Amino acid sequence: MKTRITCAVCCVAVLFALGCGAGGGQKSTTVEISPRPMPEGGNFDGVFQSPAYGRMEITVQGANAVCLYEGERHYGKIEGTISGDVLAFTWTQWKQDLQGKERSSTGHGYFRYVIEEEKTTTSSKHVHRLVGEWGYDADNAGNPWKAVKLERAKKQLKPHENEEMGMGEDMSQSAGFDAVAGEDSVEMTPGAEPETKAPTMQKDAPAEGLDNLF
């Protein structure tokens, strides 16, 4: 009888250990993204709208990209490098808590540039999107970050705390975040080239934003 009980206990212990080893460990939130060729007509430079993170203005200089973004309760900055259709970046975001104290968070992430053709019974259109993820600190994945490109001129978004970060007014303007006339979006015209089409916002369910996690 004791032998049977001992064997049963050993079997349970082994199964428990195997279960912990197979699915009990913490899932990695760092991923390797393999770049592909940029879709024809694609360009990271421009104005994007994210359901979770608000307005995003990306300026590209060579292989480098700088983005400022702002929502109702947060504002942040992205700096990254472009390789093919992938923009790998670091982000910093600021938000005021209920006591009015400002808090900041940082991390990494990536965007992949995609162009999707959407068809209806009467027309078709191309939608330019950013599909990616972000993570805290050294992590670059685990949380979705999506945005759609708009045909709008950039407005004046300024980096946060320029003096403290060592970025003066000149850098703000050289990064392309100076005021530009023209804020109205332009609807896409069927049959136009992809790069001339203004993607329309899709009614995706808003993802959980960074501001909701702080």
C-alpha positions as CSV (number, residue, x, y, z in Angstrom):
1,M,0.0,0.0,0.0
2,K,2.8,2.4,0.9
3,T,4.5,1.6,-2.4
4,R,1.4,2.6,-4.3
5,I,1.0,5.8,-2.4
6,T,4.7,6.7,-2.9
7,C,4.4,6.0,-6.6
8,A,1.3,8.1,-6.9
9,V,3.0,11.0,-5.0
10,C,6.0,10.8,-7.3
11,C,3.9,10.8,-10.4
12,V,2.0,13.9,-9.2
13,A,5.2,15.7,-8.4
14,V,6.7,14.9,-11.9
15,L,3.5,16.0,-13.7
16,F,3.5,19.2,-11.6
17,A,7.1,19.9,-12.5
18,L,6.5,19.3,-16.2
19,G,3.5,21.5,-16.1
20,C,5.4,24.4,-14.5
21,G,8.3,23.9,-17.0
22,A,6.0,23.9,-20.0
23,G,3.6,26.7,-19.3
24,G,4.4,28.2,-16.0
25,G,7.4,30.3,-17.0
26,Q,7.1,34.0,-17.8
27,K,6.6,34.7,-21.5
28,S,9.3,36.7,-23.2
29,T,8.3,40.1,-24.4
30,T,11.3,40.7,-26.6
31,V,11.0,39.7,-30.2
32,E,13.2,39.8,-33.3
33,I,11.6,41.4,-36.3
34,S,12.8,40.6,-39.7
35,P,12.5,43.5,-42.1
36,R,10.8,43.1,-45.5
37,P,10.9,45.5,-48.5
38,M,8.9,48.6,-47.9
39,P,5.5,48.4,-49.8
40,E,5.4,50.5,-52.9
41,G,4.3,54.0,-52.0
42,G,4.9,53.4,-48.3
43,N,6.6,56.1,-46.2
44,F,6.9,56.4,-42.4
45,D,7.1,60.2,-42.7
46,G,3.7,61.7,-42.1
47,V,0.8,62.0,-39.7
48,F,-0.9,59.0,-38.2
49,Q,-3.8,58.4,-35.9
50,S,-3.8,55.7,-33.2
51,P,-7.0,54.6,-31.4
52,A,-5.1,54.2,-28.2
53,Y,-2.3,56.8,-28.4
54,G,-3.7,59.7,-30.4
55,R,-2.1,61.8,-33.0
56,M,1.4,60.8,-34.1
57,E,3.7,62.9,-36.3
58,I,6.7,61.0,-37.7
59,T,9.6,62.8,-39.4
60,V,12.2,60.7,-41.3
61,Q,15.8,61.8,-42.0
62,G,17.6,59.1,-43.8
63,A,17.3,55.9,-41.8
64,N,16.4,57.8,-38.6
65,A,12.9,58.6,-37.5
66,V,11.5,60.9,-34.7
67,C,7.9,60.9,-33.7
68,L,5.9,63.0,-31.3
69,Y,2.5,61.9,-30.2
70,E,-0.3,63.1,-27.9
71,G,-3.6,62.0,-26.6
72,E,-6.1,63.4,-24.1
73,R,-4.0,62.5,-21.0
74,H,-0.5,61.8,-22.3
75,Y,2.2,62.9,-24.7
76,G,5.4,61.2,-25.7
77,K,8.3,60.9,-28.1
78,I,9.6,58.0,-30.2
79,E,13.1,57.8,-31.7
80,G,14.1,54.9,-33.9
81,T,15.8,53.4,-37.0
82,I,14.1,52.3,-40.2
83,S,15.1,49.1,-42.0
84,G,12.9,48.1,-44.9
85,D,9.3,48.1,-43.7
86,V,10.2,48.1,-40.0
87,L,10.8,51.0,-37.6
88,A,12.5,49.8,-34.3
89,F,12.2,52.5,-31.6
90,T,12.5,53.6,-28.1
91,W,9.7,55.6,-26.5
92,T,9.3,58.0,-23.6
93,Q,5.9,59.0,-22.3
94,W,4.7,61.6,-19.8
95,K,1.5,61.8,-17.9
96,Q,0.1,63.7,-14.9
97,D,-1.4,61.6,-12.1
98,L,-4.5,62.6,-10.1
99,Q,-2.3,64.7,-7.7
100,G,-0.9,66.6,-10.6
101,K,2.5,65.0,-10.4
102,E,4.1,64.2,-13.7
103,R,5.3,60.7,-14.3
104,S,7.4,59.3,-17.1
105,S,7.9,55.8,-18.5
106,T,10.2,54.4,-21.2
107,G,10.5,51.3,-23.3
108,H,11.0,49.9,-26.7
109,G,8.8,48.8,-29.6
110,Y,8.5,48.4,-33.3
111,F,6.2,49.3,-36.2
112,R,5.8,47.4,-39.5
113,Y,4.4,49.5,-42.4
114,V,1.6,47.8,-44.3
115,I,-0.7,48.8,-47.1
116,E,-4.0,47.0,-47.3
117,E,-6.5,47.2,-50.2
118,E,-10.1,47.4,-49.0
119,K,-12.8,46.7,-51.5
120,T,-16.5,47.4,-51.5
121,T,-19.1,46.6,-54.1
122,T,-18.6,49.9,-55.7
123,S,-15.0,51.0,-55.1
124,S,-11.6,50.1,-53.5
125,K,-9.1,52.0,-51.5
126,H,-5.6,51.6,-50.1
127,V,-5.1,52.0,-46.3
128,H,-1.6,52.7,-45.0
129,R,-1.1,51.3,-41.5
130,L,1.4,50.9,-38.7
131,V,1.1,47.5,-37.0
132,G,3.4,46.9,-34.1
133,E,4.0,46.4,-30.4
134,W,5.6,48.1,-27.4
135,G,7.1,47.0,-24.1
136,Y,8.5,48.6,-20.9
137,D,12.2,49.1,-20.4
138,A,14.2,46.6,-22.5
139,D,11.1,44.8,-23.8
140,N,9.8,45.6,-27.2
141,A,6.6,43.6,-27.4
142,G,3.6,42.3,-25.5
143,N,1.3,45.3,-26.1
144,P,-0.3,46.2,-29.4
145,W,0.3,49.6,-31.1
146,K,-1.6,50.3,-34.3
147,A,-2.2,53.5,-36.3
148,V,-3.5,54.5,-39.6
149,K,-1.9,57.2,-41.9
150,L,-3.8,60.4,-42.7
151,E,-3.2,62.9,-45.4
152,R,-2.8,65.8,-43.2
153,A,0.0,68.4,-42.6
154,K,2.0,68.3,-39.5
155,K,1.1,70.8,-36.8
156,Q,3.3,72.2,-34.1
157,L,4.1,69.4,-31.6
158,K,7.0,70.2,-29.4
159,P,9.3,67.8,-27.6
160,H,8.7,67.7,-23.8
161,E,11.1,69.5,-21.5
162,N,13.5,70.7,-24.2
163,E,16.0,72.2,-21.9
164,E,16.1,69.2,-19.5
165,M,16.6,66.8,-22.4
166,G,19.2,69.0,-24.0
167,M,17.0,69.7,-27.1
168,G,16.7,73.3,-28.0
169,E,14.2,75.0,-30.3
170,D,16.5,74.4,-33.3
171,M,16.4,70.6,-32.9
172,S,12.6,70.8,-32.6
173,Q,12.4,72.5,-36.0
174,S,15.1,70.4,-37.6
175,A,13.2,67.3,-36.6
176,G,10.3,68.6,-38.7
177,F,7.9,69.4,-35.9
178,D,7.3,73.1,-36.9
179,A,3.9,74.4,-37.7
180,V,2.7,73.7,-41.2
181,A,-0.5,75.1,-42.8
182,G,-3.3,72.8,-43.7
183,E,-5.1,70.6,-41.2
184,D,-8.0,69.1,-43.1
185,S,-7.9,65.5,-44.1
186,V,-8.3,64.5,-47.8
187,E,-10.5,61.7,-48.8
188,M,-9.1,59.0,-51.0
189,T,-10.0,58.9,-54.7
190,P,-10.6,55.4,-56.2
191,G,-7.9,54.6,-58.8
192,A,-5.3,57.0,-57.4
193,E,-1.8,55.7,-56.7
194,P,-1.2,54.3,-53.2
195,E,1.1,57.1,-52.0
196,T,-1.4,59.8,-53.0
197,K,-4.3,58.2,-51.2
198,A,-5.4,59.3,-47.8
199,P,-6.2,56.3,-45.6
200,T,-9.4,56.5,-43.7
201,M,-9.7,55.7,-40.0
202,Q,-11.0,52.3,-39.4
203,K,-13.4,51.6,-36.5
204,D,-11.1,49.2,-34.7
205,A,-11.8,48.6,-31.1
206,P,-9.4,50.9,-29.1
207,A,-6.5,49.0,-27.6
208,E,-5.4,49.6,-24.0
209,G,-3.3,52.7,-24.1
210,L,-0.1,53.4,-22.2
211,D,-1.9,56.0,-20.1
212,N,-4.3,53.3,-18.9
213,L,-1.4,51.2,-17.6
214,F,0.3,53.9,-15.5
